[in-house]
Amino acid sequence: MPLLTWGDFKPSNRLAESLSHLLHLHVESPAQKSLHYTNQNFKIEGKHNTPVMSPKEDILEKWREIQGGYEWDNLLDPLHPWLRRDNVKYGEFAQATYDAFDFDSFSEYRESCRYNENRLFDKLGLHKHDYKVTKYIYAMSHIDLPRWLERSHLMDKWSKDSNWMGFIGVTFTSESTRYNKSSASEQVMKEVKRLVQFYNARGEEVSLTITGHSLGGALALLTAYEVASSLPGLHVNIISFGGPRVGNIAFRDELHQIGVKTLRVVAKQDLVPRMPGLVFNESLQKFDAITGTLDWVYTHVGAELKLDVWSSPYLKRGFNVSGFHMLETHLHLVNGFHSKASTFRSDARRDVALVNKTCDMLVDELRIPHFW
């Protein structure tokens, strides 16, 4: 299962909104069995409901439905446990581009990855997914700086023109690749095409999952369009977190026509998914009989899993714009979500301390340091 994760970290404002973006190629023989969410999927352990079998075993037989083959019908509310775990997994790969990026302005290697390819997953605790990095992705980072700063030690970094964007990984052995100066899009398309051709030649059926947070969610849509247009017949689906609107109705319809499946995970209190088009958006379609189709309004794409920050007993009730938007907040909410009609899952086991990694969202009673 090859994957690609990339992030966009602008040196002009490293604390500003950044991008994390992941493409995951699933290589497996398809199965046509339907996926149902019933009590038979669980066994009782005290007061907890736990999946009988590991999702790693079962998802391989149900991957087409988990990846939006049927538009996630009957999987979102209640949220199927296999889909929940799949979403958290992809979100953790996206989070890796934040955790591994070197933000230190005094570091010789700032704006690169803090770990080499062989250590990345081990250092970030992602070795459990059995992936190996095959390629790092880089992008241009030109900004205009005063001459005195260009001559200072602050500019003595590994490359004044480029920064690390993310990585490509695979569950199978693959040849290593080196840094190159082509665009991030060219690097992505070249590697994706190579992997798809390689596994198709072996008689495998390949699917592609693209995931990203914030700006990465927007780039996931653009990348999906490019991939699906270039590789017709490839199953392409998106799982995005806190992404904004990207295009108009025509763009949405084009993605649908070329078969791209999109699941957007959003927090009710997050402002980013409301942009752009806070007022002029897809909601105006109800006036089409009067105004006609408004081609210029921004429109969301695909199915939506909407989460409520205040459904979690572990999160503060105050107004925290940046905290509402953080990827770890979304992963916490996904992990605790069962259905709109039920409370936060009492048996959610993902470490709640991760929420405060880059914000101050957890209630003080937990005594978890913020921005740790």
Short mmCIF file of the C-alpha atoms (twelve columns), coordinates in Angstrom:
data_MODEL
# 
_entry.id   MODEL 
# 
loop_
_atom_site.group_PDB 
_atom_site.id 
_atom_site.type_symbol 
_atom_site.label_atom_id 
_atom_site.label_alt_id 
_atom_site.label_comp_id 
_atom_site.label_asym_id 
_atom_site.label_seq_id 
_atom_site.Cartn_x 
_atom_site.Cartn_y 
_atom_site.Cartn_z 
_atom_site.pdbx_PDB_model_num 
ATOM 1   C CA . MET A 1   0.000   0.000  0.000   1 
ATOM 2   C CA . PRO A 2   1.978   3.038  -1.181  1 
ATOM 3   C CA . LEU A 3   1.189   6.421  0.326   1 
ATOM 4   C CA . LEU A 4   2.189   10.045 -0.095  1 
ATOM 5   C CA . THR A 5   1.965   12.713 2.590   1 
ATOM 6   C CA . TRP A 6   2.905   16.316 2.036   1 
ATOM 7   C CA . GLY A 7   2.677   19.617 3.878   1 
ATOM 8   C CA . ASP A 8   3.140   23.275 3.012   1 
ATOM 9   C CA . PHE A 9   5.098   25.293 5.578   1 
ATOM 10  C CA . LYS A 10  5.706   28.886 4.543   1 
ATOM 11  C CA . PRO A 11  8.932   30.301 6.061   1 
ATOM 12  C CA . SER A 12  7.439   33.787 6.035   1 
ATOM 13  C CA . ASN A 13  4.966   32.742 8.715   1 
ATOM 14  C CA . ARG A 14  5.628   29.306 10.154  1 
ATOM 15  C CA . LEU A 15  2.928   29.660 12.776  1 
ATOM 16  C CA . ALA A 16  0.350   30.467 10.133  1 
ATOM 17  C CA . GLU A 17  -1.958  27.822 8.746   1 
ATOM 18  C CA . SER A 18  -0.002  24.943 7.269   1 
ATOM 19  C CA . LEU A 19  -0.843  22.116 4.956   1 
ATOM 20  C CA . SER A 20  -0.706  18.424 5.471   1 
ATOM 21  C CA . HIS A 21  -1.702  16.146 2.654   1 
ATOM 22  C CA . LEU A 22  -1.647  12.401 2.129   1 
ATOM 23  C CA . LEU A 23  -2.191  10.062 -0.779  1 
ATOM 24  C CA . HIS A 24  -2.579  6.388  0.042   1 
ATOM 25  C CA . LEU A 25  -2.625  3.702  -2.647  1 
ATOM 26  C CA . HIS A 26  -4.434  0.573  -1.568  1 
ATOM 27  C CA . VAL A 27  -3.322  -2.564 -3.396  1 
ATOM 28  C CA . GLU A 28  -5.698  -5.460 -2.887  1 
ATOM 29  C CA . SER A 29  -8.064  -7.755 -4.705  1 
ATOM 30  C CA . PRO A 30  -11.601 -6.270 -4.466  1 
ATOM 31  C CA . ALA A 31  -14.492 -7.992 -2.709  1 
ATOM 32  C CA . GLN A 32  -18.106 -7.240 -3.464  1 
ATOM 33  C CA . LYS A 33  -19.562 -8.071 -0.058  1 
ATOM 34  C CA . SER A 34  -21.731 -5.374 1.487   1 
ATOM 35  C CA . LEU A 35  -20.693 -3.743 4.749   1 
ATOM 36  C CA . HIS A 36  -23.298 -3.619 7.477   1 
ATOM 37  C CA . TYR A 37  -23.124 -2.059 10.924  1 
ATOM 38  C CA . THR A 38  -24.866 -4.482 13.274  1 
ATOM 39  C CA . ASN A 39  -24.446 -5.741 16.812  1 
ATOM 40  C CA . GLN A 40  -22.745 -8.827 15.365  1 
ATOM 41  C CA . ASN A 41  -19.691 -6.665 14.688  1 
ATOM 42  C CA . PHE A 42  -19.066 -6.388 18.432  1 
ATOM 43  C CA . LYS A 43  -18.456 -8.394 21.554  1 
ATOM 44  C CA . ILE A 44  -19.197 -7.187 25.057  1 
ATOM 45  C CA . GLU A 45  -16.270 -6.545 27.397  1 
ATOM 46  C CA . GLY A 46  -17.760 -5.242 30.600  1 
ATOM 47  C CA . LYS A 47  -19.466 -2.002 29.593  1 
ATOM 48  C CA . HIS A 48  -17.434 -1.519 26.417  1 
ATOM 49  C CA . ASN A 49  -18.335 -2.525 22.885  1 
ATOM 50  C CA . THR A 50  -15.213 -3.624 21.045  1 
ATOM 51  C CA . PRO A 51  -14.844 -4.839 17.434  1 
ATOM 52  C CA . VAL A 52  -14.641 -8.611 17.315  1 
ATOM 53  C CA . MET A 53  -11.895 -8.643 14.669  1 
ATOM 54  C CA . SER A 54  -9.120  -6.219 13.886  1 
ATOM 55  C CA . PRO A 55  -10.018 -3.710 11.137  1 
ATOM 56  C CA . LYS A 56  -6.677  -4.594 9.521   1 
ATOM 57  C CA . GLU A 57  -8.164  -7.993 8.699   1 
ATOM 58  C CA . ASP A 58  -11.683 -6.969 7.747   1 
ATOM 59  C CA . ILE A 59  -11.139 -3.695 5.862   1 
ATOM 60  C CA . LEU A 60  -9.173  -5.555 3.207   1 
ATOM 61  C CA . GLU A 61  -12.422 -7.277 2.232   1 
ATOM 62  C CA . LYS A 62  -14.561 -4.129 2.494   1 
ATOM 63  C CA . TRP A 63  -12.184 -1.450 1.235   1 
ATOM 64  C CA . ARG A 64  -14.409 -0.262 -1.607  1 
ATOM 65  C CA . GLU A 65  -17.218 0.722  0.772   1 
ATOM 66  C CA . ILE A 66  -14.813 2.203  3.337   1 
ATOM 67  C CA . GLN A 67  -13.319 4.318  0.509   1 
ATOM 68  C CA . GLY A 68  -16.654 5.732  -0.625  1 
ATOM 69  C CA . GLY A 69  -17.684 3.229  -3.270  1 
ATOM 70  C CA . TYR A 70  -21.290 3.725  -2.181  1 
ATOM 71  C CA . GLU A 71  -20.907 7.333  -0.972  1 
ATOM 72  C CA . TRP A 72  -20.558 6.087  2.646   1 
ATOM 73  C CA . ASP A 73  -24.285 5.307  2.821   1 
ATOM 74  C CA . ASN A 74  -25.258 4.036  6.293   1 
ATOM 75  C CA . LEU A 75  -21.656 4.344  7.566   1 
ATOM 76  C CA . LEU A 76  -21.616 7.911  8.936   1 
ATOM 77  C CA . ASP A 77  -24.489 8.056  11.447  1 
ATOM 78  C CA . PRO A 78  -23.837 5.954  13.378  1 
ATOM 79  C CA . LEU A 79  -20.163 6.077  12.407  1 
ATOM 80  C CA . HIS A 80  -18.953 2.604  11.513  1 
ATOM 81  C CA . PRO A 81  -15.979 1.621  13.729  1 
ATOM 82  C CA . TRP A 82  -13.898 0.527  10.725  1 
ATOM 83  C CA . LEU A 83  -14.439 3.881  9.023   1 
ATOM 84  C CA . ARG A 84  -13.644 5.698  12.277  1 
ATOM 85  C CA . ARG A 85  -10.324 3.889  12.618  1 
ATOM 86  C CA . ASP A 86  -9.505  4.451  8.953   1 
ATOM 87  C CA . ASN A 87  -10.149 8.193  9.322   1 
ATOM 88  C CA . VAL A 88  -7.973  8.418  12.428  1 
ATOM 89  C CA . LYS A 89  -5.171  6.525  10.661  1 
ATOM 90  C CA . TYR A 90  -5.146  8.882  7.683   1 
ATOM 91  C CA . GLY A 91  -5.367  11.877 9.989   1 
ATOM 92  C CA . GLU A 92  -2.319  10.687 11.906  1 
ATOM 93  C CA . PHE A 93  -0.339  10.444 8.669   1 
ATOM 94  C CA . ALA A 94  -1.398  14.013 7.861   1 
ATOM 95  C CA . GLN A 95  -0.416  15.136 11.384  1 
ATOM 96  C CA . ALA A 96  3.043   13.648 10.778  1 
ATOM 97  C CA . THR A 97  3.936   16.510 8.420   1 
ATOM 98  C CA . TYR A 98  3.380   18.964 11.280  1 
ATOM 99  C CA . ASP A 99  5.227   16.898 13.881  1 
ATOM 100 C CA . ALA A 100 8.297   16.181 11.723  1 
ATOM 101 C CA . PHE A 101 8.799   19.667 10.246  1 
ATOM 102 C CA . ASP A 102 11.809  21.613 11.556  1 
ATOM 103 C CA . PHE A 103 10.454  25.014 12.658  1 
ATOM 104 C CA . ASP A 104 13.595  26.046 14.582  1 
ATOM 105 C CA . SER A 105 14.853  29.332 13.084  1 
ATOM 106 C CA . PHE A 106 18.352  28.629 14.434  1 
ATOM 107 C CA . SER A 107 18.536  25.112 13.030  1 
ATOM 108 C CA . GLU A 108 20.933  24.432 10.169  1 
ATOM 109 C CA . TYR A 109 18.257  22.218 8.641   1 
ATOM 110 C CA . ARG A 110 15.155  24.274 9.322   1 
ATOM 111 C CA . GLU A 111 12.268  23.903 6.869   1 
ATOM 112 C CA . SER A 112 13.356  20.322 6.232   1 
ATOM 113 C CA . CYS A 113 12.202  17.116 7.928   1 
ATOM 114 C CA . ARG A 114 13.684  16.516 11.391  1 
ATOM 115 C CA . TYR A 115 14.122  12.799 10.674  1 
ATOM 116 C CA . ASN A 116 15.546  10.812 7.790   1 
ATOM 117 C CA . GLU A 117 13.414  8.464  5.720   1 
ATOM 118 C CA . ASN A 118 14.339  5.353  7.699   1 
ATOM 119 C CA . ARG A 119 13.440  6.861  11.087  1 
ATOM 120 C CA . LEU A 120 10.334  8.957  10.335  1 
ATOM 121 C CA . PHE A 121 7.612   6.453  11.203  1 
ATOM 122 C CA . ASP A 122 9.480   5.051  14.203  1 
ATOM 123 C CA . LYS A 123 10.085  8.519  15.671  1 
ATOM 124 C CA . LEU A 124 6.424   9.497  15.215  1 
ATOM 125 C CA . GLY A 125 4.954   6.234  16.463  1 
ATOM 126 C CA . LEU A 126 3.514   5.299  13.069  1 
ATOM 127 C CA . HIS A 127 5.434   2.060  12.584  1 
ATOM 128 C CA . LYS A 128 2.270   0.153  13.588  1 
ATOM 129 C CA . HIS A 129 0.867   0.828  10.094  1 
ATOM 130 C CA . ASP A 130 3.775   -1.046 8.450   1 
ATOM 131 C CA . TYR A 131 4.792   1.614  5.942   1 
ATOM 132 C CA . LYS A 132 8.248   2.451  4.604   1 
ATOM 133 C CA . VAL A 133 9.183   5.880  3.241   1 
ATOM 134 C CA . THR A 134 10.378  5.773  -0.370  1 
ATOM 135 C CA . LYS A 135 10.554  9.463  -1.265  1 
ATOM 136 C CA . TYR A 136 10.456  12.912 0.328   1 
ATOM 137 C CA . ILE A 137 8.606   15.713 -1.490  1 
ATOM 138 C CA . TYR A 138 9.950   19.293 -1.682  1 
ATOM 139 C CA . ALA A 139 8.513   22.616 -2.835  1 
ATOM 140 C CA . MET A 140 9.778   26.121 -3.569  1 
ATOM 141 C CA . SER A 141 9.656   28.648 -0.713  1 
ATOM 142 C CA . HIS A 142 10.672  31.980 -2.231  1 
ATOM 143 C CA . ILE A 143 10.071  35.094 -0.132  1 
ATOM 144 C CA . ASP A 144 11.597  38.550 -0.346  1 
ATOM 145 C CA . LEU A 145 13.977  39.206 2.538   1 
ATOM 146 C CA . PRO A 146 16.106  42.225 3.444   1 
ATOM 147 C CA . ARG A 147 19.767  41.888 2.497   1 
ATOM 148 C CA . TRP A 148 20.967  42.051 6.097   1 
ATOM 149 C CA . LEU A 149 18.864  38.996 6.910   1 
ATOM 150 C CA . GLU A 150 20.068  37.097 3.852   1 
ATOM 151 C CA . ARG A 151 23.642  37.560 5.077   1 
ATOM 152 C CA . SER A 152 22.883  36.551 8.654   1 
ATOM 153 C CA . HIS A 153 23.202  33.130 10.240  1 
ATOM 154 C CA . LEU A 154 19.409  32.903 10.160  1 
ATOM 155 C CA . MET A 155 19.615  32.127 6.449   1 
ATOM 156 C CA . ASP A 156 22.306  29.453 6.772   1 
ATOM 157 C CA . LYS A 157 19.845  26.614 6.272   1 
ATOM 158 C CA . TRP A 158 20.110  23.484 4.127   1 
ATOM 159 C CA . SER A 159 18.395  25.179 1.160   1 
ATOM 160 C CA . LYS A 160 17.392  28.820 0.778   1 
ATOM 161 C CA . ASP A 161 14.957  28.038 -2.044  1 
ATOM 162 C CA . SER A 162 13.081  24.895 -0.964  1 
ATOM 163 C CA . ASN A 163 11.381  23.307 2.004   1 
ATOM 164 C CA . TRP A 164 10.174  19.819 2.855   1 
ATOM 165 C CA . MET A 165 6.578   19.106 1.822   1 
ATOM 166 C CA . GLY A 166 6.016   15.515 2.905   1 
ATOM 167 C CA . PHE A 167 6.701   11.954 1.899   1 
ATOM 168 C CA . ILE A 168 5.733   8.941  -0.141  1 
ATOM 169 C CA . GLY A 169 5.681   5.573  1.558   1 
ATOM 170 C CA . VAL A 170 4.798   1.995  0.695   1 
ATOM 171 C CA . THR A 171 4.094   -1.258 2.498   1 
ATOM 172 C CA . PHE A 172 6.151   -3.189 -0.105  1 
ATOM 173 C CA . THR A 173 9.906   -2.864 -0.774  1 
ATOM 174 C CA . SER A 174 10.611  -0.070 -3.226  1 
ATOM 175 C CA . GLU A 175 13.691  1.594  -4.662  1 
ATOM 176 C CA . SER A 176 14.803  4.768  -2.903  1 
ATOM 177 C CA . THR A 177 14.612  8.130  -4.642  1 
ATOM 178 C CA . ARG A 178 16.462  11.385 -4.121  1 
ATOM 179 C CA . TYR A 179 15.506  15.027 -3.804  1 
ATOM 180 C CA . ASN A 180 14.679  16.742 -7.090  1 
ATOM 181 C CA . LYS A 181 13.700  20.247 -8.172  1 
ATOM 182 C CA . SER A 182 10.482  19.504 -10.049 1 
ATOM 183 C CA . SER A 183 7.211   20.925 -8.736  1 
ATOM 184 C CA . ALA A 184 5.381   19.141 -5.933  1 
ATOM 185 C CA . SER A 185 2.587   18.262 -8.374  1 
ATOM 186 C CA . GLU A 186 5.057   16.746 -10.837 1 
ATOM 187 C CA . GLN A 187 6.721   14.746 -8.076  1 
ATOM 188 C CA . VAL A 188 3.349   13.442 -6.914  1 
ATOM 189 C CA . MET A 189 2.040   12.500 -10.352 1 
ATOM 190 C CA . LYS A 190 5.284   10.819 -11.389 1 
ATOM 191 C CA . GLU A 191 5.387   8.624  -8.296  1 
ATOM 192 C CA . VAL A 192 1.668   7.821  -8.276  1 
ATOM 193 C CA . LYS A 193 1.750   6.804  -11.949 1 
ATOM 194 C CA . ARG A 194 4.839   4.691  -11.359 1 
ATOM 195 C CA . LEU A 195 3.257   2.853  -8.424  1 
ATOM 196 C CA . VAL A 196 -0.086  2.314  -10.165 1 
ATOM 197 C CA . GLN A 197 1.628   0.941  -13.278 1 
ATOM 198 C CA . PHE A 198 3.879   -1.267 -11.175 1 
ATOM 199 C CA . TYR A 199 1.060   -2.924 -9.220  1 
ATOM 200 C CA . ASN A 200 -1.301  -3.126 -12.193 1 
ATOM 201 C CA . ALA A 201 1.429   -5.001 -14.066 1 
ATOM 202 C CA . ARG A 202 1.411   -7.515 -11.218 1 
ATOM 203 C CA . GLY A 203 -2.328  -8.034 -11.661 1 
ATOM 204 C CA . GLU A 204 -3.290  -6.098 -8.542  1 
ATOM 205 C CA . GLU A 205 -6.246  -3.731 -8.293  1 
ATOM 206 C CA . VAL A 206 -5.158  -0.335 -6.957  1 
ATOM 207 C CA . SER A 207 -7.087  2.420  -5.208  1 
ATOM 208 C CA . LEU A 208 -5.913  5.864  -4.119  1 
ATOM 209 C CA . THR A 209 -6.886  7.691  -0.920  1 
ATOM 210 C CA . ILE A 210 -5.953  11.364 -0.572  1 
ATOM 211 C CA . THR A 211 -6.152  13.098 2.778   1 
ATOM 212 C CA . GLY A 212 -5.208  16.517 4.086   1 
ATOM 213 C CA . HIS A 213 -5.964  19.063 6.766   1 
ATOM 214 C CA . SER A 214 -6.982  22.678 6.170   1 
ATOM 215 C CA . LEU A 215 -5.197  23.913 3.035   1 
ATOM 216 C CA . GLY A 216 -4.196  20.289 2.543   1 
ATOM 217 C CA . GLY A 217 -7.873  19.420 2.259   1 
ATOM 218 C CA . ALA A 218 -8.198  21.920 -0.583  1 
ATOM 219 C CA . LEU A 219 -5.111  20.547 -2.342  1 
ATOM 220 C CA . ALA A 220 -6.498  17.040 -1.897  1 
ATOM 221 C CA . LEU A 221 -9.426  17.997 -4.155  1 
ATOM 222 C CA . LEU A 222 -7.146  19.522 -6.783  1 
ATOM 223 C CA . THR A 223 -4.820  16.526 -6.682  1 
ATOM 224 C CA . ALA A 224 -7.743  14.107 -6.941  1 
ATOM 225 C CA . TYR A 225 -8.952  15.920 -10.043 1 
ATOM 226 C CA . GLU A 226 -5.506  15.699 -11.648 1 
ATOM 227 C CA . VAL A 227 -5.024  12.030 -10.770 1 
ATOM 228 C CA . ALA A 228 -8.524  10.897 -11.783 1 
ATOM 229 C CA . SER A 229 -8.258  12.785 -15.073 1 
ATOM 230 C CA . SER A 230 -4.836  11.316 -15.845 1 
ATOM 231 C CA . LEU A 231 -5.571  7.761  -14.679 1 
ATOM 232 C CA . PRO A 232 -9.174  6.952  -15.659 1 
ATOM 233 C CA . GLY A 233 -10.494 3.831  -14.001 1 
ATOM 234 C CA . LEU A 234 -8.439  4.288  -10.825 1 
ATOM 235 C CA . HIS A 235 -10.622 4.392  -7.702  1 
ATOM 236 C CA . VAL A 236 -9.853  7.765  -6.065  1 
ATOM 237 C CA . ASN A 237 -11.324 8.917  -2.763  1 
ATOM 238 C CA . ILE A 238 -10.650 11.829 -0.406  1 
ATOM 239 C CA . ILE A 239 -10.827 12.096 3.371   1 
ATOM 240 C CA . SER A 240 -10.220 15.715 4.356   1 
ATOM 241 C CA . PHE A 241 -10.179 17.445 7.750   1 
ATOM 242 C CA . GLY A 242 -11.243 21.070 8.266   1 
ATOM 243 C CA . GLY A 243 -10.909 21.947 4.577   1 
ATOM 244 C CA . PRO A 244 -12.315 25.086 2.921   1 
ATOM 245 C CA . ARG A 245 -14.432 25.296 -0.218  1 
ATOM 246 C CA . VAL A 246 -12.359 25.033 -3.392  1 
ATOM 247 C CA . GLY A 247 -14.407 25.505 -6.554  1 
ATOM 248 C CA . ASN A 248 -17.827 26.230 -7.958  1 
ATOM 249 C CA . ILE A 249 -20.744 23.947 -8.857  1 
ATOM 250 C CA . ALA A 250 -19.132 23.003 -12.176 1 
ATOM 251 C CA . PHE A 251 -15.971 21.847 -10.376 1 
ATOM 252 C CA . ARG A 252 -18.035 19.808 -7.908  1 
ATOM 253 C CA . ASP A 253 -19.988 18.173 -10.718 1 
ATOM 254 C CA . GLU A 254 -16.821 17.421 -12.690 1 
ATOM 255 C CA . LEU A 255 -15.273 15.630 -9.702  1 
ATOM 256 C CA . HIS A 256 -18.433 13.587 -9.358  1 
ATOM 257 C CA . GLN A 257 -18.512 12.704 -13.052 1 
ATOM 258 C CA . ILE A 258 -14.935 11.420 -13.083 1 
ATOM 259 C CA . GLY A 259 -15.737 9.242  -10.068 1 
ATOM 260 C CA . VAL A 260 -13.887 10.969 -7.201  1 
ATOM 261 C CA . LYS A 261 -15.416 10.112 -3.809  1 
ATOM 262 C CA . THR A 262 -15.094 12.755 -1.095  1 
ATOM 263 C CA . LEU A 263 -15.702 12.597 2.660   1 
ATOM 264 C CA . ARG A 264 -15.212 15.870 4.548   1 
ATOM 265 C CA . VAL A 265 -14.637 15.706 8.320   1 
ATOM 266 C CA . VAL A 266 -15.473 19.103 9.824   1 
ATOM 267 C CA . ALA A 267 -16.012 20.601 13.274  1 
ATOM 268 C CA . LYS A 268 -19.195 22.603 13.742  1 
ATOM 269 C CA . GLN A 269 -17.314 25.444 15.454  1 
ATOM 270 C CA . ASP A 270 -14.463 25.631 12.912  1 
ATOM 271 C CA . LEU A 271 -14.570 28.716 10.693  1 
ATOM 272 C CA . VAL A 272 -12.289 27.449 7.894   1 
ATOM 273 C CA . PRO A 273 -14.835 25.092 6.239   1 
ATOM 274 C CA . ARG A 274 -17.179 28.086 5.918   1 
ATOM 275 C CA . MET A 275 -14.665 29.885 3.720   1 
ATOM 276 C CA . PRO A 276 -14.619 31.180 1.069   1 
ATOM 277 C CA . GLY A 277 -18.244 31.966 0.400   1 
ATOM 278 C CA . LEU A 278 -19.485 32.647 3.907   1 
ATOM 279 C CA . VAL A 279 -22.700 34.033 2.396   1 
ATOM 280 C CA . PHE A 280 -22.519 33.138 -1.286  1 
ATOM 281 C CA . ASN A 281 -22.248 29.358 -1.263  1 
ATOM 282 C CA . GLU A 282 -24.111 26.182 -2.213  1 
ATOM 283 C CA . SER A 283 -27.041 27.131 0.047   1 
ATOM 284 C CA . LEU A 284 -28.146 29.592 -2.654  1 
ATOM 285 C CA . GLN A 285 -29.101 26.679 -4.892  1 
ATOM 286 C CA . LYS A 286 -32.543 26.668 -3.287  1 
ATOM 287 C CA . PHE A 287 -33.169 29.918 -5.178  1 
ATOM 288 C CA . ASP A 288 -32.184 28.473 -8.569  1 
ATOM 289 C CA . ALA A 289 -35.765 28.693 -9.794  1 
ATOM 290 C CA . ILE A 290 -35.564 32.475 -9.371  1 
ATOM 291 C CA . THR A 291 -31.912 33.309 -10.029 1 
ATOM 292 C CA . GLY A 292 -30.905 30.427 -12.255 1 
ATOM 293 C CA . THR A 293 -27.695 28.488 -11.559 1 
ATOM 294 C CA . LEU A 294 -25.085 30.806 -10.045 1 
ATOM 295 C CA . ASP A 295 -21.843 29.544 -11.553 1 
ATOM 296 C CA . TRP A 296 -19.635 31.836 -9.482  1 
ATOM 297 C CA . VAL A 297 -20.523 30.681 -5.950  1 
ATOM 298 C CA . TYR A 298 -18.194 28.415 -3.965  1 
ATOM 299 C CA . THR A 299 -19.485 24.908 -3.276  1 
ATOM 300 C CA . HIS A 300 -18.434 22.055 -1.003  1 
ATOM 301 C CA . VAL A 301 -17.913 18.610 -2.502  1 
ATOM 302 C CA . GLY A 302 -19.064 15.189 -1.345  1 
ATOM 303 C CA . ALA A 303 -20.370 13.749 1.923   1 
ATOM 304 C CA . GLU A 304 -19.877 15.479 5.263   1 
ATOM 305 C CA . LEU A 305 -19.177 14.123 8.743   1 
ATOM 306 C CA . LYS A 306 -19.940 17.076 11.033  1 
ATOM 307 C CA . LEU A 307 -18.625 16.928 14.588  1 
ATOM 308 C CA . ASP A 308 -19.397 19.115 17.610  1 
ATOM 309 C CA . VAL A 309 -16.448 20.308 19.711  1 
ATOM 310 C CA . TRP A 310 -18.690 20.692 22.732  1 
ATOM 311 C CA . SER A 311 -19.875 17.087 22.557  1 
ATOM 312 C CA . SER A 312 -16.589 16.067 24.204  1 
ATOM 313 C CA . PRO A 313 -16.449 16.260 28.016  1 
ATOM 314 C CA . TYR A 314 -12.682 16.706 27.735  1 
ATOM 315 C CA . LEU A 315 -12.713 19.977 25.766  1 
ATOM 316 C CA . LYS A 316 -13.195 23.477 27.113  1 
ATOM 317 C CA . ARG A 317 -16.410 25.337 26.333  1 
ATOM 318 C CA . GLY A 318 -14.700 28.652 25.558  1 
ATOM 319 C CA . PHE A 319 -14.165 30.188 22.126  1 
ATOM 320 C CA . ASN A 320 -10.820 29.074 20.713  1 
ATOM 321 C CA . VAL A 321 -10.601 29.710 16.965  1 
ATOM 322 C CA . SER A 322 -7.237  28.021 16.433  1 
ATOM 323 C CA . GLY A 323 -8.103  25.124 18.745  1 
ATOM 324 C CA . PHE A 324 -11.337 24.437 16.874  1 
ATOM 325 C CA . HIS A 325 -9.319  24.112 13.663  1 
ATOM 326 C CA . MET A 326 -6.437  21.931 14.891  1 
ATOM 327 C CA . LEU A 327 -6.149  18.499 13.306  1 
ATOM 328 C CA . GLU A 328 -5.700  16.756 16.673  1 
ATOM 329 C CA . THR A 329 -9.024  18.264 17.797  1 
ATOM 330 C CA . HIS A 330 -10.696 16.686 14.767  1 
ATOM 331 C CA . LEU A 331 -9.066  13.301 15.426  1 
ATOM 332 C CA . HIS A 332 -10.220 13.421 19.055  1 
ATOM 333 C CA . LEU A 333 -13.790 14.138 17.949  1 
ATOM 334 C CA . VAL A 334 -13.779 11.408 15.290  1 
ATOM 335 C CA . ASN A 335 -12.509 8.925  17.835  1 
ATOM 336 C CA . GLY A 336 -15.314 9.805  20.243  1 
ATOM 337 C CA . PHE A 337 -18.166 10.103 17.742  1 
ATOM 338 C CA . HIS A 338 -20.816 7.398  17.499  1 
ATOM 339 C CA . SER A 339 -23.907 9.168  16.220  1 
ATOM 340 C CA . LYS A 340 -25.619 12.541 16.381  1 
ATOM 341 C CA . ALA A 341 -28.133 11.164 18.845  1 
ATOM 342 C CA . SER A 342 -25.595 9.683  21.283  1 
ATOM 343 C CA . THR A 343 -23.016 11.105 23.674  1 
ATOM 344 C CA . PHE A 344 -19.227 11.032 23.333  1 
ATOM 345 C CA . ARG A 345 -17.991 7.420  23.370  1 
ATOM 346 C CA . SER A 346 -16.966 6.422  26.878  1 
ATOM 347 C CA . ASP A 347 -14.735 3.673  25.467  1 
ATOM 348 C CA . ALA A 348 -12.768 5.924  23.101  1 
ATOM 349 C CA . ARG A 349 -9.162  4.941  23.749  1 
ATOM 350 C CA . ARG A 350 -7.061  7.406  21.756  1 
ATOM 351 C CA . ASP A 351 -4.805  9.430  24.092  1 
ATOM 352 C CA . VAL A 352 -6.654  12.654 24.915  1 
ATOM 353 C CA . ALA A 353 -3.358  14.416 25.736  1 
ATOM 354 C CA . LEU A 354 -2.621  14.671 21.997  1 
ATOM 355 C CA . VAL A 355 -5.242  17.420 21.712  1 
ATOM 356 C CA . ASN A 356 -3.066  19.884 23.648  1 
ATOM 357 C CA . LYS A 357 -0.005  19.237 21.484  1 
ATOM 358 C CA . THR A 358 -0.316  22.623 19.735  1 
ATOM 359 C CA . CYS A 359 -3.214  24.326 21.515  1 
ATOM 360 C CA . ASP A 360 -5.001  24.750 24.858  1 
ATOM 361 C CA . MET A 361 -8.297  22.935 24.403  1 
ATOM 362 C CA . LEU A 362 -8.401  20.357 27.214  1 
ATOM 363 C CA . VAL A 363 -10.200 21.121 30.479  1 
ATOM 364 C CA . ASP A 364 -7.854  22.165 33.267  1 
ATOM 365 C CA . GLU A 365 -8.927  19.261 35.475  1 
ATOM 366 C CA . LEU A 366 -6.962  16.895 33.233  1 
ATOM 367 C CA . ARG A 367 -3.744  18.770 34.111  1 
ATOM 368 C CA . ILE A 368 -2.344  18.304 30.584  1 
ATOM 369 C CA . PRO A 369 0.186   21.048 29.643  1 
ATOM 370 C CA . HIS A 370 -0.801  23.089 26.634  1 
ATOM 371 C CA . PHE A 371 1.484   23.466 23.619  1 
ATOM 372 C CA . TRP A 372 3.615   20.623 24.945  1 
# 
